[in-house]
């Protein structure tokens, strides 16, 4: 029977990360984070490929429909992602404690929970798709396009569940390279299929969705088979490993709050999407392209925050306060430095970035997208700090604090977006400025709480 040591040996063979409770802090954290960052950058390629190809081959209306559908898809899949991230925190703690039995029971409880939620979400989505499209205030001319895209894209949720669950499990064990490899294959496949279905077969927005769904199943099924073959003892039936209510409650307590955080975050974005839609197709199209660039730009610091969370969780389980303290210093400096560089690059090259997605003749769309990027992109260090705070509080067993910070960030954003955009002299610019203001307030609350409660947050 495999034990924790066996898992560590396998990780050393197959991952740049392995156990995070030993060795140089900066080296361990960066080597673990880099595959996670590259992996999610590739995952963004699913949506980037859709946007580029749809915008170029199908026009602004199709781009606006796909962009609005993307906001909805992000919100709903955030439920699965949040549950997987919360489960991963528990897995990391058990791994740090060397508790193989607790790890295996946690895996069983988490799989059952995530599968159930995924199936229920799928049923609710397909039953209420017409209402969802109406609630997003979708312009009449885009309703059929958006429905064509959504009907197909949501068929891929089981693939999303499989990938995120097993990627979270492998990362919690210190293996961040394998999830990257499966995403690399599926991202390349997605781009190829996008071109075939949209540009060659002329299947429209449904073809772009079909390409994404097929690619999601490739990564989801692939990583499932890999985990089963590489770590059979983790998934093997065992009389001593049962679906215990105590484990379900533990997984649920972490996962629900993390899921709530992710859902609130994306619900706020969805609320803003509805407001953006009310300004018409030009603003919708510019927002659809700009938000992809925006997400791509700060994705590395988001994933660095998730890697930092796993690092803290393993060391929290191992009771290594010294490594947690050193990790905080490394993480803050790294995130701030990277975010500042990206802010400068996005500000300078905003026009060129928008031109990648929109035909040069769509000058109004490009101009609005540039304005969005130069307002929000100037403040990426704020969102970098916020992702570190989310990860830290989740890792030390305070996921509720991450929810509080999300409410501050997104609540401010939504309230200001609606209030400022209603002023005629401000208009849509008020939506763009609401974002960095929300980041700043959430950072202030998170850092203030840490400074006030610093002693109580340490491992006893």
N, C-alpha and C positions, 0 to 999 in steps of 0.2 A: 504493500500500500504506500502511495506517495505521501511525503510529508512536506512541510514548509521548505526544508532544505532542498528537496528535489525540485520544487518550483523555482527556487532561486537559481539552481544550476541551469535549468531550462531557459530561464530568462537571460542568463549570462551568455547563452549560446545564440539566442534569437532576438535580443533587444539591447538597445543602447542604454536603457534605464536601469533595470534590475532593482535590487533593494536600495531604498532611499534613506535608511537609517544609519548608513555607514559611508565613510569616504568623504572627500572634499565637497563641501556644500554647493559652491557655485558650479563646479564641474558636473556634479550629479544632477542638479536642478536643470541646468541648461541642456545637457544631453538627453534628459528625460522630456523636456519641454519641446525641443526642436521637432521631433517626429510628430508630436501632437499638433504643433502649429502647421507643419507641412501637410498633415492629414486633413485638417479642417480647411486649409486653403484649397486643397483638391476638392473637398466636398462643396465648397463654394463654386467650384468650376461647373458643377451641375447647373446651378442657376445662372452663372455668368454665361455659359454656353447657350442656354435658352434665350437669355436676353440679347446677346450679340446676334445670334442667328435669326431670332424672331424679329428684332429691330431692323436688320438689314434686308431680310427676304419677305417679311409680311407687313411691315409698316408700323406707323405710330399707334394705330388703334389696337393692333394685336399686342404691341409692346405694353400699352397701358393696361390691357386686360390681364396679361401674364404677370405684370408687376403687382397689380392689385391682388391677384390670386396668390402670389408669392407671400404677401403679408399674412393672408389667411392661413396658408400652409405652414408658415413659420410659427404662428400662434399655436396651431393644433399639434404640430410635432414637438413643440416645446414641452408639452405635457409628458411625452415619452422621454425626451431628453432629460427633463428635470427628474423624473423617476429613476432613470439610469444613473444620473450623477449622484443623487442621494444614496442609491444602493452602492455605488462605487466608494463613497466615503466610508460606509460600514465595512465593505470588503477590505479597504486599506487599513482600517483600524484592527480588524481581526488578523490581517497579515502581519502588521507591526507587532501584535501581541503573540504571534506564533500559534494562534488558535485555529488549527486546521478543521476541527469539527464545527466550530462556530462559523467558519468561512463557508463550508459546504452547505450548512443549513441556511445560511443567509442567501447563498446563490439560488437555492431551491425556492425560498420564499419570494425573492425578488423576481425570478422568472415567472412565477405564477401570477404575481401582482401585475407586472408589466404586460403580460400576454392578455390578461383579462381587460385591462384598461384599453389596450389597443383595439381589441375586438369591439368593445362597447363604443369607442370613438368612431370607428368605421361605420357602425350601424347608425349612429346619430347623425353623422355627416351626410350620408347618402339619403337619409330620410328628410333632412332639413336643408338640402342644398339650395333650393329656390329661395327660402327665407333668408339664408345666409347672404346670398347675392343681393337681395333687396336691402338687407340691413347695412350692407357696405355702401349704399347709395350709389350703386353702379349706374353710369349713364346708359340709357336704353340701347344705344347703338353698340354697346360692348357686352350686353348680357349674354348673348348666344356664344360669343367667343370665350367669355370667362367660364361659362358652364361646360363647354367642350373641354377646356383645359382641366377644370377641377374634377370632372367625372373620372378622368383617366389618372390624374396625379394622386388622388387619394387611394387608388387601388394599390399603391406602393407602400402603404403604412406598415404592413407586416415586415417588409424588407427593411424599413427604417428601424423598426423595433429590434429585429435580429442584430443588425449592425451595431446599434447604440448599446444594446445590452452586453454583447460579447466584447465590444471595444472597451466599455467601461470596466468589465471584469479584468481583461488583460492589462489595462493601464493601472488598475488598483494593485496588481501584482508587480508593477514596475516595467511592464512590457508595452512600450508606446510605439515600437517600430512596426509590428505586424499590422495593427489597424491602418497605418499609413500605406503599407504595401497593397492591401486590398482596395483602399480608396484610389490608389494610383491606377490600378487596372480598371476599376469601374468608371473613374473620371475620364480616362482616355476613350473607353467604350461609349460613354455618354456623348462626347463630342462627335465621334464618328457617326453614331446613330442619329444625332440631331441633324447633321448635314444630309444624311440619306433620307430621313423621313420628311424633313421640311424642304430642303433645296432640290432633292431629286424626285421623291415620290409625291411632293406637294400635298402633304397631309395636314398642313396648317398647324394651329396651336396644339391640336390633339397629338400630332406627330412629335412635337417638342416634349410634351408630357410623357408620351410612350417611351421615348429615348431615356428620359430620366428614371422612369419606373423600372425598366429593364436593368439599368445600371445599378439601381438601389438593391434589387434582388440579387445581382451578382455579388455585390459586396456583403450583403446580409447573410446569404447562404454560404458563401465562401468562408467568412470568418467563423461561422458556426461550425462548419466541418473541421476547420483548422483547430479550434479550441478542443473539440471532441477528440481529435487524434493526438494532439500534443499534450493535453492535460486530462486524460480519461478519468482519473480518480476524482476530479472536481465535479464531474457530471454523472458519475457512475451510481447506479442504484445501490443503496446500502440500507440494511435493516435499522441501523442506528441513526440514519439521516432521515428525518421526518419533517413534514410541513407543520411546524409547531407554531402555535398562536403567538408565543413570546417573540419568535423570530420575525413573524409577519408584522407584529406591532413595532419592533425595532426598525425594520426596513421602512415601514409606513411612516413612522415618526420623522425619519430623516428625509425620505423620498417625497412625502407630501409637502413639506415645507419648501424643499428645493423645487419641486414641481410648481408650487404656488408662486415661488419667486420667478421662475421662468415664464409661467403663464401670465402673471401680472405684467411682466416686462413686455411680452409680446401682445397682451391685450391692450396695453397703452399704445403700442405701435399700431395696432389694428384700429384703435379709435382715431389716431392721427391720420391713418390711411383714409378713413371715411371722410374726414375733414378735407384732406387733400383732394379727394374725388369731387367734392363740391365746387372746386375751382376750375373744373373742366379738363378736357383731354390733354391740353398742352402741359399743364402743371402735373397731371398724372404721369405723363410720359417722362418728363424731366425727373420727377421723384423716383419713378421705377428704375431709371438708369443710375441716378445719383446714389440711391440707397444701396445699390449693389456695390458701387465703388466704395462707399462709406463702410459697409460691412466688411469688405475685403481689406480695407486699410487698417481697421482696428481689430480684425480677427486674431492676429498674432498675440496681442496683449490679452485678449479674452482667453485664448488657449493657454497662455502663460499663467494666467490666474488660475485656470483649472489644474494645470500641472503643479503649481504652487500649493493648491488645496490638497492634492494627493500626497505631496511631500510632507505637508504639515500633518495630515491625518496619520500617515505611517509613523512619523516621529511622535505624534501625540499618543498613539497606541503603545509605542515603545518607551514612553515617558522620557523623551530626549528634548527637554526644554532648551538646552544649549543650542541644539541644531535648529530648532524652530526660531530662536532669536537671530541666529546668523542668517537663516533663510529669509527672514523678513527684510533685513538690510540689503541682501543681494537682490531680492525680488523688486523692492521699491526702486533701487537705482537702475536696474535693467529695464523695467517697464517705463519709467519716466524718460530715460534716454532714447529708447526706441520710439516711443510715442511722439516725442518732440521732432525727431527726424522725419517721421511719416507726415506730421502736420505740415512741415515746411514743404515737402515734396508735393503733397496734395494741393496746397495753396498755389504753388507755382504752376503746376501742370493740370489744373482743374479743367481747362478748356480741352486739352488734348485727351484727357481721360474720358470726358463726355463724348468726344468725337469718335471714340472707339465703339460706342453703342448707338449713336444717332447719326443719320445722314447729314452731311454738312449743310444741306439746304434747310434743315429744320432749325433755323437760327434761334427762334424763340425758345424752343425746348432746351437747346444747349445753354443759352444764356441763363435760364432759370436754374438749371442744374449746377452751373458754375457758381452762382450766387449761394446755393445751398451748401456746396462743398467748401467754399471759402469761409462761410460762417461757422459751420459745425466742425470742419476739419482743423480749424485753428486750435481746437481744445481737446485733441485726442489724449494728452496726458491726464486729463480729468477722468476719462472713461477707463484708462489704464489703471489708475489708482482704485477706481470703483470695483473693477474685476478682481483685484487683489483682496479687497475687503470682503467681497462676496465669498471668495474661496477660503479665506482665513476663518471667518465665522462658521462656515459650513464644516470645516475640518475639525474644529475644536468642540463640536457638538452644540453650536449656537446657530443653527440654520434659521431660526426665527429672526435673528438680527439681519440676515441677508434679505429676508422678506421686508423688514422695516425699511432698509436702505432702498430697495426696489420701489416701494411705495413712495418714498420721498422723491426719488428720481423721476419715475414715470408719472406720479400724481402731479408734480409740478409741471412736467412737460405737457401733459394733456390740458390741464387748467389754463396754463399760459397760452398754449397754442390756440385754444378756442377764444380766449379773451382778447389776445393781441390781434389775431387775424380778423376779428370783427370790427376793428378800428380801420376805417377807410384809408387813412394815410399810411398804415402799416401793412395791412393785407397779409399775403402769404408769407412775407418775411418774418412775421411774428411766429409762424410755425417753426421756421428754421432756428430762430434765436431761443426758443423754449428748450431746446435740447441741451446745450451746454450749461444753461442755468440750472436745469434739473441735475446734471452731473455734479456741479459744484456743491449744491446743497446736500446731496447724498454723501459726497466725500467728507464734508464738514461734520455731518452727523456721525459717520462711521469712525473717523479719526478721533473725534471728541469722546465717543463712547469708549474707545480703546484706551485713551489716556486716563479717563476717569476710573475705569474698571480694570486697569492693567494687571494689578496684583491678583484680582479674583479670577482672571482669565488664564493664569499660569497653571501648569500641572502640579498637583499637590504631591 
